[in-house]
Amino acid sequence: MIDAILDPWRDPVTLRAIVEVSLIGVAGGVLGCWIVFYGLAYGAESLSHGLFPGLVLAALLGLPLLLGAAGGLLVAALAVALAARVPVLDRDTPVAIVVTSLFGLGVLLALGAKTPPGLQGLLFGDVLGLTDADVMIAAVLVAALLAALAVLHPRLLAVAFDRASARNLGVAPFAADTAVLVALAIALLVAVQGLGNLLVVALLVGPAATARLLARRMAPMMGLGAGIGAACGIAGLYASYHFDTAAGASIAAAMVLAYAGVAAATTLTGPRGSDGLPRRAPLG
């Protein structure tokens, strides 16, 4: 039993992965609270899928994946912003079309006849293939992200609770929205190499959504989200190590199981309204 617990920490490859998923788990858990609160879960998925062509081009050209992700993210953000201005009945429709088109372009590039093998790692991640430099870059970006969120916390909170009254406090809702989106972009850059294009959203939404079921105030929700994100990341790596499953998929599965377990427990034991349905207290 002791060996089963300690063996992953003795393996340098798995140890790097543990550090990486702990970093992005904490960052995803904290930022995810704002993503959930601001209703940006669909935006997170859109940006993560839209940057896929940049990842593929970077891999094909032998460039750092972080550079490709940054370029793809910039193109995706601009395309989504332009598509959102198209006068249609549903604002999400043109955004979905753009994101699907970009993702399809990335798939076409990845499935070309001259494409080298191994690009499927861009879809599902390769957290076990990270280098010390990758982990160091992730640590710097996560530290910068958490510091920025700490400084902006009062302003983000003011807009989240009452957008109309926030202007009276000298807080511009547009600036707050932009700050959350920029933070989301940084988090995607950190997490996409380890979890891949398809699974990264699980880490940005799952821990925060789980914490929301347990917390009534924003600060405890962030603490719980960070802890759940890191714990699920490590649990997924343990499952991958001992059962020989894909690391990224195991981490995503741990996030889903955590949410499902907490949701089931709160449904059975939580307070209920007059309609008999579970009642969730508002954040205060």
Summary of the structure (lengths in Angstrom):
residues: 284
radius of gyration: 19.5
end to end distance: 42.8
largest distance: 62.6
contacts: 964
relative contact order: 0.16
helix: 80%
strand: 1%
